[in-house]
Structures are given as C-alpha cells and as structure tokens.
Amino acid sequence: MCDYCSWIEQILARINVESKLLQERIPPPRVDPTVIVHGGAGIIPKTKRKFMLEEVKSAALEAYKTLIEGYTAVDAVDTAISRMENTLYLNYMEEAYTHTNEEIIMDAAIMTNNLNAGCVGVVCGIEHPIKLAREVLENTGHALVVESGAQKLARKAKLPKLPQKYLMKQSDKPTDNSIFSADEMISEEEHCNLSCSIDSIDNSTINNENEVNKSDDIKCKENEISTIKMYFPQCQFLETEGNEELRKSDSIVSFHEARTVGAVAYDRKKHLSSGISTMGESMTVIRSLNAIGTVIGCGIYADENGCCSISGNSKTIYCYAPARKIVRRFNSKTTMMLEINEELEKFENETGESQIGVIALNKKGEPSVSFKSLDFPWACCRNGCIYYGCKECDKFCEEITNLSRPLDCMCERSI
C-alpha cells in the first residue's frame, strides 16, 4: 500500500472512531411508557359503575408512576393488579362466597415478551396471587404451580396471607346473593364511608349524570379527543340520553361474575408484560383451575408482537384461546384495533359468547381496548394523560399532573 492510501485509511479509521464516540454521547430516544388495566367484563349496576371506574383509574395511575420512575413492565403489572386485588368492588376476595369446602380459591398469571411466564392455580389464603405468580416467573424453572406446591412457595417467599376475616366459614356469611352488599365482610368504618359515598353518588352523580358527562367532555381538549380516537377508534363520545339499549342495561342489577382483574404494560426499555388475577367459580364441590388465570394463551399472552389481557367466560375462553390468537395478529399490516375486533367477532360466532373484553399493547407500546360485553371498566395511562371508560359510549381523558419525575427523564433508577 502506498503512503497516500495508507494516509487515507488512517483518516477513515479516525472518522469511524469519532463517529462512534459521538453516537454514544447522544442520549437514546425517549420512550414513553404505557399501562392499561381492566376490572372485568360483564354487567355492572349503574350505582356501582363510578366506584369501579375510579378504582381502575387509581390502579392505572399507580402503575404508570412506577413506569415513569424507571421500573419495569413486570413491576407495573404487579403494582396495578395488587392494587385491584385490595379494592372494594374489584377485589373478589372482599365480596366472594367460599367454595363448598370452605375455601376461597384464586388463580393468577404473568407473562413477558420473551415468552417467560409464571402461573399459580388453586391458591388459598394468599393476599396477592399475582405476586406469587411473579415468584414462579422469576425464581423457579416452572410455568405453573398449583395447590400445596403454590402454598409452599408462598411461605418460602414470605408473601402476606389473606386476612382471617375473608376466611370465615360459609355458614357465617350473609345470605344476600349480591356481591355488592355493603355489609359483606367490611369494617364498620368502611361501611360508614361506603354508605356516605353511595349517598353522595345517588344525590350528585346519578341524579345529575348528564352534567357530569358534559363537564368531563369539556375537560377533553380537541387535540386530546383526536388522540383518544387515534388510540381507541371505537370511542364515539356518545351521550347516554336517548340510548334505549344503555338505559335497559342500567336496570340490570346483577354483575356478571367475571371476578377478574388484569393489566398490560410497556416500559422505557421497550419491554412488555401482561398479567391477570381471577377467582374460581363459587360453590363448586371440587377444586378447579380457572383457564383465564392459568392457561397461557387464554387469559394472557405476550411475545415480540405485543401483549394482551382478557376477561370473560372461562370455559369459552379456554376452548377458543383468544389471547394468543390476538397477539399473533399484531404483525399484520392492518391496524391493531381492526385485528382485535375481527378476532372478537370470530370468538362470538364460534362460541356464542359476548361477555369478553380485551386490553392490548403492540411492540411499539401503542394501546388498544375492545370489548363486546355491556360493561368493561378500563383505564390507560400514556403521554402524561389517563384515558378511561366503562361502557362503549363513555371514553374520557384527564391530564396527569402529579408525576414525581418528568416524562423525558431517562436516568436509571430501576430496581
């Protein structure tokens, strides 16, 4: 090689080194975390809808703050579901009747986009089944642990036990079949607070529902509304007045016994996670697993394309396994919402079941919410705003103002 060519080669090598150093100095692109939670698909009485929606919003906000602080998607899912497991109206343990063998049976599952999963089934006496499922995910080589094995793992992990007041005998429980009875297994102080809250709702919210809906709509700026419609195309911001079908549904006082809460999350490092926690059918003679909470691909699924969490009828979901089918469709060229709705149509046509709701995130962290049930309380936090709703006609937006860290802060502070 001549001196001239050698000199050119040295210059090019120096340029490559300087370019790499410059790229290392440039901060990585800002990734906005996202979390969506749901409180179960079914039919919710009008007087309870606002309570459940507020609790779902609180769980989403708490999980979103963990993501902003640099924690992982698994942390966010754990935080959201644990919060809902301790919440009146969403917490099936607070209002559940035990099985005929005097036990409260719970199932839970959590999964990440690298196809790792942890599930627990037929768990008794554990306050947070989702934390036990996370223990299976992170500290064992198993995917599903049930019954005595799950109990032993919970003791080893020193997870908190379910308070004794929830483990009372079936004969000692109230005879009222409504799972929303304010007298069921809550303290006197909680009862007073709940009674005052219900009176407040009856006097201010229900009697003046139209003014509340209008005030919420006013809060939504034009750009926020367009953002909601981009993420949730089915949102129409319809008024409940004049909608005969919705008025009829409000007269139904029973709640579809989904007793399921779930969450999906996308963190700053572009990791995805989905989770679910559910209770088995009440008054069964034998212990049984709930497919939604223990079979991967039915209630939850996550891979490189995205993740989702589903609520609905356990038997039909077990037969159809919609979670895996939905996520596998995310790599197509059509929109995520279109793919989900097409899959739900197939689900309804093949099973005849319409009690189903889906929350999902694709690999870019873009959210989607879709459901065929009359009610599906959900909340999504993204870009410093919280989007939420329960029925198809009420999708609202609020700005999150109490974040402890700026959205564009990318410093490492995760555990």
Rosetta blueprint (number, residue, H / E / L):
1 M L
2 C L
3 D H
4 Y H
5 C H
6 S H
7 W H
8 I H
9 E H
10 Q H
11 I H
12 L H
13 A H
14 R H
15 I H
16 N H
17 V H
18 E H
19 S H
20 K H
21 L H
22 L H
23 Q H
24 E H
25 R H
26 I L
27 P L
28 P L
29 P L
30 R L
31 V L
32 D L
33 P L
34 T E
35 V E
36 I E
37 V E
38 H E
39 G L
40 G L
41 A L
42 G E
43 I L
44 I L
45 P L
46 K H
47 T H
48 K H
49 R H
50 K H
51 F H
52 M H
53 L H
54 E H
55 E H
56 V H
57 K H
58 S H
59 A H
60 A H
61 L H
62 E H
63 A H
64 Y H
65 K H
66 T H
67 L H
68 I H
69 E L
70 G L
71 Y L
72 T L
73 A H
74 V H
75 D H
76 A H
77 V H
78 D H
79 T H
80 A H
81 I H
82 S H
83 R H
84 M H
85 E H
86 N L
87 T L
88 L L
89 Y L
90 L L
91 N L
92 Y H
93 M H
94 E H
95 E H
96 A L
97 Y L
98 T L
99 H L
100 T L
101 N L
102 E L
103 E L
104 I L
105 I E
106 M E
107 D E
108 A E
109 A E
110 I E
111 M E
112 T E
113 N L
114 N L
115 L L
116 N L
117 A E
118 G E
119 C E
120 V E
121 G E
122 V E
123 V E
124 C E
125 G L
126 I E
127 E L
128 H L
129 P H
130 I H
131 K H
132 L H
133 A H
134 R H
135 E H
136 V H
137 L H
138 E H
139 N H
140 T L
141 G L
142 H L
143 A L
144 L E
145 V E
146 V E
147 E H
148 S H
149 G H
150 A H
151 Q H
152 K H
153 L H
154 A H
155 R H
156 K H
157 A H
158 K L
159 L L
160 P L
161 K E
162 L L
163 P L
164 Q H
165 K H
166 Y H
167 L H
168 M L
169 K L
170 Q H
171 S H
172 D H
173 K L
174 P L
175 T L
176 D L
177 N L
178 S L
179 I L
180 F L
181 S L
182 A L
183 D L
184 E L
185 M L
186 I L
187 S L
188 E H
189 E H
190 E H
191 H H
192 C H
193 N H
194 L H
195 S H
196 C H
197 S H
198 I H
199 D H
200 S H
201 I H
202 D H
203 N H
204 S H
205 T H
206 I H
207 N L
208 N L
209 E H
210 N H
211 E H
212 V H
213 N H
214 K H
215 S H
216 D H
217 D H
218 I H
219 K H
220 C L
221 K L
222 E H
223 N H
224 E H
225 I H
226 S H
227 T H
228 I H
229 K H
230 M H
231 Y H
232 F L
233 P L
234 Q L
235 C L
236 Q L
237 F L
238 L L
239 E L
240 T L
241 E L
242 G L
243 N L
244 E H
245 E H
246 L H
247 R H
248 K H
249 S H
250 D H
251 S L
252 I L
253 V L
254 S L
255 F L
256 H L
257 E L
258 A L
259 R L
260 T E
261 V E
262 G E
263 A E
264 V E
265 A E
266 Y E
267 D L
268 R L
269 K L
270 K L
271 H L
272 L E
273 S E
274 S E
275 G E
276 I E
277 S E
278 T E
279 M E
280 G L
281 E L
282 S L
283 M L
284 T L
285 V L
286 I L
287 R L
288 S L
289 L L
290 N L
291 A H
292 I H
293 G H
294 T H
295 V L
296 I L
297 G L
298 C L
299 G L
300 I E
301 Y E
302 A E
303 D E
304 E L
305 N L
306 G E
307 C E
308 C E
309 S E
310 I E
311 S E
312 G E
313 N L
314 S H
315 K H
316 T H
317 I H
318 Y H
319 C H
320 Y H
321 A L
322 P H
323 A H
324 R H
325 K H
326 I H
327 V H
328 R H
329 R H
330 F H
331 N H
332 S L
333 K L
334 T L
335 T L
336 M H
337 M H
338 L H
339 E H
340 I H
341 N H
342 E H
343 E H
344 L H
345 E H
346 K H
347 F H
348 E H
349 N H
350 E H
351 T H
352 G L
353 E L
354 S L
355 Q L
356 I E
357 G E
358 V E
359 I E
360 A E
361 L E
362 N E
363 K L
364 K L
365 G L
366 E L
367 P E
368 S E
369 V E
370 S E
371 F E
372 K L
373 S L
374 L L
375 D E
376 F L
377 P L
378 W E
379 A E
380 C E
381 C E
382 R E
383 N L
384 G L
385 C E
386 I E
387 Y E
388 Y E
389 G E
390 C L
391 K L
392 E L
393 C L
394 D L
395 K E
396 F E
397 C E
398 E E
399 E E
400 I L
401 T L
402 N L
403 L L
404 S L
405 R L
406 P L
407 L L
408 D L
409 C L
410 M L
411 C L
412 E L
413 R L
414 S L
415 I L
